[in-house]
Amino acid sequence: MATALRLNGRQKAAILLISMGKETSSKIFNYLPEDEIDQLTLSIANIHKVDSKEKEEVLKEFHEMCIAQDYLATGGISFAQDVLESALGKDRARQIIQRLTTQLQVKPFDFARRVDAMQIYHFLQNEHPQTIALVLAHLEQQQASTILSSLPDELQSDVSRRIALLEQTSPEVIKEVELILEQKLSSTIRQDYSVVGGIESIVGILNGVDRSTEKSILEQLGMKDRELVEEIKKRMFVFEDIINLDRRAIQRVIQEVENQDLLLSLKAASPEVKKVIFENMSQRMVESFEEEMKYLGPVRVKDVEESQGRIVSVIRRLEDAGEIVIARGGNDEILL
């Protein structure tokens, strides 16, 4: 690995992206912040030729890191260390583990992600709502959804609100709660000091509960914080999720929304979304939309987002009226 060791992290990332090809690299860029994209683009531009040996070493290192991360997620630090030592030797295994634990870091409550949700529920059910919120914000969303659904009605909205309003939590507090949970569940833990909770966290959790539980939580929460409920609702279903609706539900939405909003939304939509929506239009309507889109020209992101937001509002209104059902956890049907 002598050649690769002379490269910094961004240079290695640039070589990795070059090796993956334009199509895959462009997809990865969609998940990166703008400043990272700028710096990686600059690094790629400065690489005029990639030595075959250098490329091989970077790809090998990336592969080892991916495997090591899987081992960490499966059995924790000790397990990963043992497996890597057997495969790569002590020195190389130690280098990989150190890099993963300092750069990627195993998240708090990592042990709990491999524990049955109801076991965690039995521990949490009598805890303070803030403690419950802190733990749920760190769990896998499906686990958190199961636990939230199992809580008493009066606790569900309180805990949901606390998750949504969580900000950066003191490492000492996280460590204390982790330690107690570890003792109860007799497992191995690691800690990470990242920010958790927030709107996206509770949205993900609520998307996993059944419709009646979600409705009950949002109604109770609305009595305390109407603005928060509206923000949660806006993020629970995004325009691209329309592909998950039943055919008749999509046709109902097409009937209800303004053509101009649908036109702008489709202009920037993914091929999958366009395909699903066009399949539920008449041939004449499809031809009309395709013709208008062809001559529409560039559109502003802000206008597209606003149009998609209005369509999502229509979908939520139709759902609240019982005319369509958005698939969630539980036994919900796609359409009533």
Summary of the structure (lengths in Angstrom):
residues: 336
radius of gyration: 24.1
end to end distance: 59.6
largest distance: 67.2
contacts: 971
relative contact order: 0.07
helix: 74%
strand: 0%
